[in-house]
Structure formats: structure tokens, C-alpha cells
């Protein structure tokens, strides 16, 4: 099954919902950064929530999410856009702990709770929109819920889950976001709250191989959901050799001359995808010729 996201309405248009399978996408992030299980769960949950939030945007709009709870994992940074493209990394990818008291990966311990979740949205205006909330759990699903409710004034529920294999690879990853639209009937709200309290965890849903459609049926009830659209999801980085070359050129001819004199070469690594870019002395001389 490929990674994809579904957009839906429920309860005769009173509820907006998203669900996604992100297994291959998170597996690509795990492979590139060689994250250990607890770090994989934290990064995977963050990327899954981010790509669903990106699906709420349109056109060339994009968002950046930064999470730092003061824990040993360090900072989590994720970029996503309206096209289903997402990338992300954590400061300390080789972070892992024993399972917590519930027998689950201890994401809270890795992330920490003394910090913030920040969202920067580029919606084509002169200045980006920036929203920030304090972390309330460190488990991340609740923290994304708190962000949407607090910063965007939309009653919501976010569920994200990642299952990691014994060899550190990703077995399954996915999530959902349910949002109440203005004027939702109290009876509908009560019914959704009741279902959310009774359904199996999102981790079990993705572990059982449920599709995004099946996840929304589980969360909202099959008869209550109307699927609107699907969108492919994949790990996509915006770095390129051309971009790195332009960045070096922008340093100026004198700085490039110093690089040639000191090291005779240059290397750059993208934090988001771990791709390495090497420049020989001859490459740098060509860039120097084009520099101011």
C-alpha cells in the first residue's frame, strides 16, 4: 500500500477530517537519519501531523513546525506543504529509552515537556504567520491537538502513531485529525467524544494495516463519513547541488578564496535529508569566478 492522505467531511458537513498512511515516508526519514526507535516515534508522529496540517493549506503554501521540549532528543524540525511533501529531522537521532509503564515507546521522556510547539506558515504574505503553544504532554498527539485548539480556535482531535520493528525500521505509521466546524450540534460532539473514548489506539490501527479511509470509519463511524479527496504523501527535500552552489557563491569571492586556500575543497550536508554535497578546488574556483 502506498502512502496517501484522505480528506473527508462527516455528519452532514459538520465535521472536517483527515487521515494518512505515512509508513514509507517515515521509513525514508528513519533510513536517512538512522533514528533509533524512540526518536523514530517522535519524528514520525511530528511528520505525520505536519503533513496532515499541510493538506489544510493550498497552492504553494507551506509550514514549518519546530518542537523543543528540553528533552534529550533536542529539537524536532519538520517542513510540509499543500502537495503532500514533508521532510524532517531531530537533533539527536540516536535517542532511545526502555518502554514506558504502558509498554509503549517513551516519546514523552525523549521530547520533554518544558518547551514549546511552534508553527510558521508561509501563505504568500509579506510576513509569515507564527503560532506557538507550550507543550502539555510531550507525547505529541495531544500537543498538536492543543496547538490547533489554542492557536487556530478549532476544536480538534489529533491521533498519530508509529510502530518500529526490532531492527529499527518502520513497520507502520499513520494518523488522523478530526475538526468540529462552527455550529456543530451538541449531539454530534457527544457522539464523537464517545467514539474517541472507545476506539482502539491509532498505533493499533496502523499496526493492523488499516487504510486512511478505514481509520476515519473507525473514528467517526462508516455511515457518517463522506470521502472528498486523496493525496499521495512522500518524503521530499528541497535541497540540491544548485542551491548549495548558490549559497557558496553568495559568500563572496574573498570568502571562497579563503576556503580554497585553507581546505582546497568544501563539503555541505543537508540537515533535513542528510545528503552530502562535495565541491573540489576546481568547483570552488568556478563558483569564485561568478561571485561578487
C-alpha positions in Angstrom: 0.0 0.0 0.0 1.4 3.4 -0.9 1.4 6.4 1.4 -1.5 8.7 1.0 -3.9 11.0 2.8 -7.7 11.3 2.6 -9.8 14.4 3.2 -13.4 14.0 4.3 -16.5 15.6 5.8 -18.7 13.9 8.3 -22.0 14.3 10.0 -23.5 16.2 7.0 -20.7 18.6 6.7 -20.4 19.5 10.4 -17.0 17.8 10.8 -13.9 18.0 8.8 -11.4 15.1 8.9 -8.1 13.9 7.6 -6.3 10.6 7.8 -3.0 9.4 6.5 -0.8 6.4 6.0 2.8 7.6 6.3 4.7 4.3 6.7 7.1 4.6 3.7 7.6 8.3 4.3 8.7 7.8 7.9 10.8 4.8 6.8 12.6 7.1 4.4 13.3 9.6 7.2 14.5 6.8 9.5 16.8 5.4 6.8 18.3 8.8 6.1 18.9 9.8 9.7 19.3 6.3 11.2 17.0 7.2 14.0 16.6 4.8 16.9 13.1 3.7 18.0 12.1 6.4 20.4 13.5 9.1 18.1 11.7 7.4 15.1 8.4 7.6 17.0 8.8 11.2 17.9 9.9 12.3 14.4 7.2 10.1 12.7 4.4 11.4 14.9 5.5 15.0 14.1 5.9 14.4 10.4 2.5 12.7 10.2 0.7 15.5 12.0 2.6 18.1 9.9 1.7 16.5 6.6 -2.0 16.5 7.5 -1.8 20.1 8.6 -0.1 20.9 5.3 -3.0 19.3 3.5 -5.2 22.0 5.0 -3.3 24.6 3.0 -3.4 25.3 -0.7 -1.2 26.1 -3.7 2.4 27.0 -2.8 1.6 27.5 0.9 3.9 25.6 3.3 4.6 25.4 7.0 7.5 24.7 9.4 7.0 23.1 12.7 9.5 23.3 15.5 9.2 21.3 18.7 11.7 21.5 21.6 10.6 20.2 25.0 14.0 20.3 26.7 14.4 16.5 26.5 17.5 14.6 25.2 16.0 14.3 21.7 16.6 18.0 21.2 14.8 19.9 18.6 12.3 18.4 16.1 12.0 20.3 12.8 9.5 19.5 10.1 8.6 21.1 6.8 5.4 20.3 5.0 3.3 21.8 2.2 -0.1 21.5 0.5 1.2 18.9 -2.0 1.8 16.1 0.4 5.5 16.7 0.6 7.2 16.5 4.0 10.7 16.4 5.4 12.1 16.5 9.0 14.9 15.7 11.4 15.7 15.6 15.1 18.8 17.0 16.8 19.8 13.7 18.4 18.5 10.8 16.2 20.2 8.1 18.2 17.9 8.6 21.2 16.1 5.6 22.7 14.8 4.5 26.1 13.1 1.5 27.6 9.4 1.2 27.1 7.2 3.3 29.4 4.8 2.0 32.0 2.1 1.4 29.3 4.5 -0.7 27.3 5.0 2.0 24.6 7.9 3.9 23.3 8.7 6.7 25.8 8.3 9.7 23.5 7.5 12.0 26.4 10.8 11.3 28.1 12.7 11.8 24.8 10.9 15.1 23.8 10.4 16.6 27.3 7.6 18.8 28.4 9.4 22.1 29.3 9.2 23.8 25.9 7.1 24.8 23.0 5.5 23.7 19.7 5.8 26.4 17.1 4.2 26.6 13.7 5.3 29.0 11.0 3.0 29.3 8.0 4.1 30.8 4.7 0.9 31.7 3.0 2.3 34.2 0.4 2.0 37.3 2.6 4.9 39.6 3.4 5.2 38.2 6.8 4.6 34.5 7.8 2.0 33.6 10.4 3.7 32.3 13.6 1.8 30.4 16.3 3.3 28.9 19.5 1.9 26.9 22.4 3.6 25.3 25.4 4.0 21.5 25.3 1.4 19.9 27.5 2.4 16.2 27.3 5.4 15.5 25.1 3.5 12.6 23.5 2.9 15.0 20.6 -0.6 13.9 19.6 -2.0 15.9 22.5 0.4 18.7 21.8 -0.7 19.1 18.2 -4.3 19.0 19.4 -3.6 21.8 21.9 -1.9 23.9 19.1 -4.9 23.6 16.7 -7.4 24.3 19.5 -5.5 27.2 21.1 -3.9 28.9 18.1 -6.5 28.3 15.4 -9.6 28.2 17.6 -10.8 25.0 16.1 -12.0 22.2 18.4 -9.9 19.2 17.2 -8.5 15.8 18.0 -5.2 14.6 16.6 -4.1 11.0 16.7 -0.6 9.9 15.5 1.2 6.6 15.9 4.4 4.9 14.8 5.3 1.2 15.2 9.0 0.4 15.0 10.5 -3.1 14.1 13.1 -4.7 16.3 15.8 -3.9 13.7 14.9 -0.1 14.0 13.0 0.0 10.6 9.4 1.3 10.5 6.6 -1.2 10.5 3.7 1.2 10.3 2.9 4.9 10.7 -0.2 7.0 10.3 -2.7 9.3 11.9 -5.9 11.3 11.8 -7.2 14.8 12.6 -10.9 15.5 13.3 -12.1 19.1 13.5 -15.5 20.4 14.5 -16.8 23.2 12.2 -18.7 26.2 13.6 -22.3 25.3 14.6 -21.7 21.5 15.1 -24.6 20.0 17.0 -24.1 19.1 20.6 -25.4 15.6 19.9 -22.7 15.2 17.2 -20.0 16.4 19.6 -21.1 14.0 22.2 -21.2 11.1 19.8 -17.6 11.9 18.5 -16.3 12.2 22.1 -17.9 8.9 22.9 -16.3 7.2 19.9 -12.9 8.7 20.6 -13.0 7.3 24.1 -13.9 3.8 23.0 -11.9 3.2 19.8 -8.6 1.3 19.6 -5.5 3.5 19.7 -4.1 4.9 16.5 -1.0 2.8 16.9 -3.1 -0.4 16.9 -5.0 0.9 13.8 -1.8 1.5 11.8 -0.3 -1.8 13.2 -3.4 -3.6 11.8 -2.8 -2.1 8.4 -5.9 0.0 8.3 -6.2 2.3 5.4 -6.8 6.1 5.9 -10.5 5.5 5.0 -10.8 2.7 7.5 -9.2 4.9 10.2 -11.9 7.6 9.6 -14.6 4.9 9.7 -13.2 3.7 13.0 -13.0 7.2 14.4 -16.3 8.7 13.1 -18.4 5.7 12.0 -18.6 4.5 8.4 -22.1 5.7 7.8 -21.2 9.3 8.9 -18.2 9.9 6.7 -18.1 11.2 3.1 -14.6 11.0 1.4 -13.7 14.1 -0.6 -10.2 13.7 -2.0 -7.0 11.7 -1.8 -3.4 12.9 -1.9 -0.1 11.0 -2.3 2.4 11.6 0.5 6.2 11.3 0.3 9.4 12.4 1.8 10.7 15.3 -0.3 13.7 17.6 0.4 14.2 20.9 -1.3 18.0 20.8 -1.2 20.0 20.4 -4.4 23.6 20.9 -5.5 22.5 24.1 -7.3 21.1 25.6 -4.1 24.3 24.8 -2.2 26.3 26.3 -5.0 24.3 29.5 -4.9 24.8 29.6 -1.1 28.6 29.3 -1.5 28.6 31.9 -4.3 26.7 34.3 -2.0 29.6 34.2 0.5 31.6 36.3 -1.9 34.9 35.9 -3.8 37.1 36.6 -0.8 35.4 34.0 1.4 35.6 31.4 -1.3 39.3 32.2 -1.9 39.9 31.6 1.8 38.1 28.2 1.5 40.4 27.3 -1.4 43.5 28.4 0.4 42.6 26.7 3.7 41.0 23.4 2.7 41.2 23.2 -1.1 37.6 21.9 -1.1 34.2 22.2 0.6 31.5 19.9 1.9 28.0 20.6 2.9 25.3 18.4 4.4 21.6 19.0 4.4 20.1 18.6 7.9 16.7 17.5 6.5 17.8 14.6 4.3 21.5 14.0 5.3 22.5 14.4 1.6 26.2 15.3 1.3 27.5 17.7 -1.4 31.2 17.8 -2.1 33.0 20.6 -4.0 36.5 20.2 -5.3 39.1 23.0 -5.6 38.1 23.4 -9.3 34.4 23.6 -8.4 35.1 26.4 -5.9 37.2 28.3 -8.4 34.3 28.2 -10.8 32.0 29.5 -8.1 34.5 32.2 -7.2 34.5 33.4 -10.8 30.8 34.0 -10.5 30.9 35.6 -7.1 30.9 39.3 -6.4 
